[in-house]
């Protein structure tokens, strides 16, 4: 799968007392990119919910590599790297546009569920749309189980 890319500018209020972006804000950047990715595919979170589908995040691992500062332009990527029947993993990078340095790398695990939180197969429409626009999705890995939900 090709990476989806989107850009945004770091806002001053996202910076902490050290003068760089607070670590929790990186998660918001990743969320922004995942929503943009879905919208490019023709899905909004509201439309998915109206169709009886939720895609909750159940795990995020993030490595912080470089600080970000106010007014920097960043690129945030989404790449589907792993798939089970009802769960999947996106690799996301937050990149300093000017230097191409990776500021953070995140592995984001999500699960496809119904409105009551019961896991269900990843919708074929989602898979087909990703294949059409980004060249494919990973094959289902054997014995892959979604992370337990709380």
C-alpha positions in Angstrom: 0.0 0.0 0.0 1.2 3.5 -0.8 1.2 6.0 2.1 -1.5 8.5 2.5 0.0 12.0 3.3 -1.5 15.1 4.7 0.1 18.4 6.0 -0.6 20.8 8.8 1.1 23.6 10.6 2.1 23.4 14.3 0.1 25.9 16.3 1.7 27.8 19.2 -0.9 26.6 21.7 0.2 23.0 21.1 3.6 23.8 22.6 4.4 23.2 26.3 6.6 25.1 28.7 9.7 23.7 27.1 8.7 25.4 23.8 8.1 22.2 21.8 4.9 20.3 21.0 3.5 18.4 23.9 3.8 14.7 23.5 0.0 14.2 23.8 -0.6 16.4 20.7 1.3 14.0 18.5 -1.6 11.6 19.0 -4.0 14.3 17.8 -1.9 14.7 14.7 -2.2 11.0 14.0 -5.9 11.1 14.6 -6.3 14.0 12.2 -4.4 12.1 9.5 -6.5 8.9 10.0 -9.7 10.9 9.6 -8.4 12.6 6.5 -7.4 9.2 5.1 -10.9 7.8 5.7 -12.5 10.9 4.1 -10.3 10.5 1.0 -11.7 7.0 0.8 -15.2 8.4 0.9 -16.0 7.5 4.5 -16.6 9.8 7.4 -16.9 8.6 11.0 -20.5 9.6 11.0 -21.3 7.7 7.8 -19.5 4.6 9.2 -21.5 4.8 12.4 -24.8 5.2 10.5 -23.8 2.0 8.6 -23.3 0.2 11.9 -19.5 0.3 11.9 -17.1 1.6 14.4 -13.3 1.6 14.0 -12.0 2.2 17.6 -8.3 2.5 18.4 -7.3 -0.2 20.9 -3.5 0.4 21.0 -1.0 3.0 20.1 2.8 2.6 20.3 4.7 5.8 19.6 8.3 6.6 19.4 9.2 10.3 19.8 12.4 11.0 17.8 12.6 14.8 17.2 10.8 17.8 18.8 8.4 19.9 16.9 8.1 23.6 17.3 5.5 26.3 16.6 4.9 27.2 13.0 6.7 24.1 11.6 4.9 22.4 8.7 4.6 18.7 9.2 3.5 15.8 7.1 1.6 13.0 8.7 1.3 9.7 7.0 -0.9 6.6 7.2 0.1 3.2 5.9 -1.9 0.0 6.4 0.8 -2.5 7.4 -1.0 -5.5 9.1 -4.4 -7.0 8.9 -6.4 -9.6 10.7 -10.1 -10.5 10.1 -11.4 -7.7 12.3 -8.3 -5.8 13.3 -5.5 -4.0 11.6 -2.4 -1.8 12.2 -1.5 1.5 10.6 2.0 2.8 10.6 2.0 6.6 11.0 4.9 9.0 10.7 5.0 12.6 11.7 7.7 14.2 9.5 9.3 17.7 9.7 8.6 18.9 6.1 11.6 21.2 5.8 14.2 18.6 6.8 12.3 15.3 6.1 13.3 14.1 9.7 10.8 11.7 11.3 9.6 13.4 14.5 7.5 10.5 15.6 6.7 7.0 14.5 3.4 5.3 15.7 1.9 1.9 15.3 -1.8 2.2 15.7 -4.0 -0.9 16.2 -7.7 -0.6 15.4 -10.7 -2.9 15.4 -13.8 -3.1 13.3 -16.9 -3.4 15.5 -20.6 -3.1 15.5 -22.3 -0.3 17.5 -22.3 -2.4 20.6 -18.5 -3.0 20.4 -18.7 -6.6 19.1 -15.9 -7.3 16.6 -16.8 -7.9 13.0 -14.9 -8.4 9.8 -13.3 -5.3 8.3 -15.9 -4.0 5.8 -15.1 -5.1 2.2 -16.0 -1.6 1.0 -13.2 -0.2 3.1 -10.7 -2.8 1.8 -11.8 -2.3 -1.8 -11.5 1.5 -1.6 -8.0 1.3 -0.1 -7.0 -1.2 -2.9 -8.4 1.1 -5.6 -6.7 4.3 -4.3 -3.6 3.1 -2.6 -2.7 -0.2 -4.3 -3.8 -2.8 -1.9 -3.9 -3.8 1.8 -1.9 -6.5 3.6 -3.1 -10.1 3.4 -4.9 -11.4 6.5 -2.3 -12.8 8.9 -3.1 -16.2 10.3 -4.1 -16.5 14.0 -4.4 -12.7 14.3 -6.8 -11.7 17.1 -7.8 -8.2 17.9 -6.6 -6.6 21.2 -9.0 -7.1 24.0 -11.2 -4.2 24.6 -11.8 -2.8 28.1 
